[in-house]
Amino acid sequence: MLSQKGSCDLSRRRFISQVLPVCSLACLGCSGQLLGFSPSLSKALQKPKHKFDKEFPMKLTIKQLATFMYTRDYIPLLRFLSEEIGKDKFFELLKEHAADKGLEMGKMMAKRAGGNDFAALKKTFSPNSPVFKDTLTFTVTEDSEKAYEIKVTECLTASVFLEAKAADFGWATVCYGDYAMATGFNPKIRMVRDKTLLQGDAYCNHRYLWEA
């Protein structure tokens, strides 16, 4: 059994990175692109086939895949660790981890966009962008020189965590990283938000501010 003292003297960041499964690293801050697979993971999936790389025999929807990834081991692991470490401390660790991965994801998104100015962010978060077309439903509610706001009414990741009655874990591991993701895209961009689906609201209001 783990003790609240720590997990063998690992630092907080090293601990959270080692105990959380790969799916959390892949999903944070970018549920589009089929749950945010990184370039390195995508490349690994294209390597010469081994028997372990045999094609999965079942056809799954994106929702079924996300549900399998999150609910089979990941959410049960979060619940176990929360009980062992203590909920307050564990949630601080999750948020710290989410911020770190969100920052990395923002940098990666800017690189893929070919730029990190405000126009590039707007293009990335456009309803017409292929990045989120299968995982989010949203509309643009403000588009000005200094502000860009979207209203998310459907989110694949949120729906999975809500159905698993694990909304608090979803908010800490996914939603919290959105703030750092905006900064990672460009330090001059700040995101503000006071509503999220995972906190019981009818929508998420992501508002990006250009502070150049």
N, C-alpha and C positions, 0 to 999 in steps of 0.2 A: 504493500500500500504506500502511496505517496504521502509524505508528511507536509504540513503547511509550511514547514521550515524551508522547503525548497526543492527539491529534485536535484540532489547531489551537487550542490555548489555551482550549478550552471547560472550564468547571468540571466537576467530576466529576458533579454532579447534572444539569447542563444537557446534558452529553454523553450520559449514559445515557438521558435522556428523549428526546433527538433521534434516537438511532440505533435504539432499540427500536421495533418496530412497534406499532400501536394495539392489537393483540390482547393484548399483555402488559398494557397498562394496563387493559383490560377484564376480564381474568381474575383478577387478583391478589386473593387473599383471599376471593373469592366466586364459586365455580364454579357456583353455582346461578343462577337467573334467566337461563338460557341463556347460560352463561359470563359472567354479571355485566355485561350491557350497561348502561351508565350512562343516566340519564334523558335527557341531552343527545343521546346516540347514538340512543336509541329515538325521540326526537322528530325527529331528522334523518331517520330511516328512514321517517317518516310524512309527509314533505314532499310537495308535488305532484310527480307522476312526470315524470321526464326520461327520455330514452332509456337513460341509464345505470342507471336504476332499474327497468328491465324485470325482471319476475319471473324468478328463476333457474329454468331448465328442468328441473333434476334434483331429485328428492326425496331428501333426505339424513336419516339418523338423527342424533340429537344426537352420538353417538360419531363418525360420519363427518364431521360438521361440525367437531368439535373436532380430529380428526386432520388434516383439511385445513388448518385455521387454524394449527396448531402445526408440522406436519412439512413443509409446502411451502416456507416461507421462514424461519419464526421460529427453529426449532431449528438449521438450517444457519447462520443468521446468528450465533446464540450461539456455535456451534463456531468459526466464523471469527474472531469478535472475541476469543474466549478464547485462540486461538493467537497472534493479533496483539498483544494487550495483555499476555498472561501470565495463566495460570489463577487464581493467587491474587489478584492485583489485580482481575481481572475479576469474580470471585465476590464480592469485597467491594463492588464497584459494584452488582452485581445485588441483593445483600442490602440495601444502602442504599436502592435504588430500591423494592424490595419493601416495606420498612418505611414509606416515604413513602406509597405507594399503599395499603398496608394501613390506615394511619391514616385516610386519606380515606374508604376503603370502610367502616370502622367507623362513622364519623360519618354516612355516608349510610344505613347499615343502621338506625342508631338513629332517624334522621329518618323513615324508612319505617315503622319499628315504632311510631312515635308516642310514644316514651319511651326512656330509656336506663338504667332501673334494672335490677336483676338479674332481675326477673320478665320484663321485655321481652326480655332476652337469652335466657332459657330458652325463651320462646315462639318466638323467631327460630330457635333451634337445636333445636326439637322435631322428632321424627321425623314428626309430622303437618304440619309447616310445608310449604307449597307451594314455598318458596324453593329447597329442595335436593332435592325429591322425585325429580327425574329425573337428578340428577348425583351423589348420595351415597347410600350405604346405611349406616345407623348406628343404634345403640341407646343408650339412656341407662343408664349404669352407676352413677351417683350423682346424687341430687337432694336437696340439703339447703339450709338457710338461707344457708350460706356457700360451698357448693361445688356445682358442676354439671359432670358429666363425661360425655362421649359417646365411644363406641367406633365408629370408622369402619372398616368392613370392605371397602367398595368406594368408589372415587372416580374419576369420569370423567377428570379431569385427570391423576391419577396413572397410570391405565391407559395413557393416550396416551403420556406421557413414558417409562414403563417399556417399552412396545412399541417405542419409537423409540430405546431404549438411551441415554436422556438423563435418567436419574433425578436426577443431580446438578444439572442445570440446572432441572429441575422443582422440586426442593426449594428452591433459592435464589430462584427467581422467584415461586413460589406459596406454598409452605409457610412460608417464613420470614416472610412478611407477616402470618401469622395472629396473631402476638404483638402487633404494632402494631394490628391490627384490633380486638382486644379492648380495648386502651387507647383507641382512637378511639371505640368504642361508649360507654365510660365510663372515665375515668381511675382509677376505684376498682375496676375489674375487671382481673385479671391472669390470663393463660393460662400454664399449664405443660404440658409434653409431653415425653416421652422416647421415643416410638415413632411412626414414620411409615411408610406404605406405600412412599414413595419412598426410604427409607433401608434397605429390605429387610425391614421388620417385617411381621407378618401384619395389622396394623391401626394406626390412628392413635388415640392417646388424648388427646383435647383435654379438659383439665381447667380450668374457669374458676372463679376464686376471687373472692369478693366481699369486698373489704377496706375496707368503709366503717366 
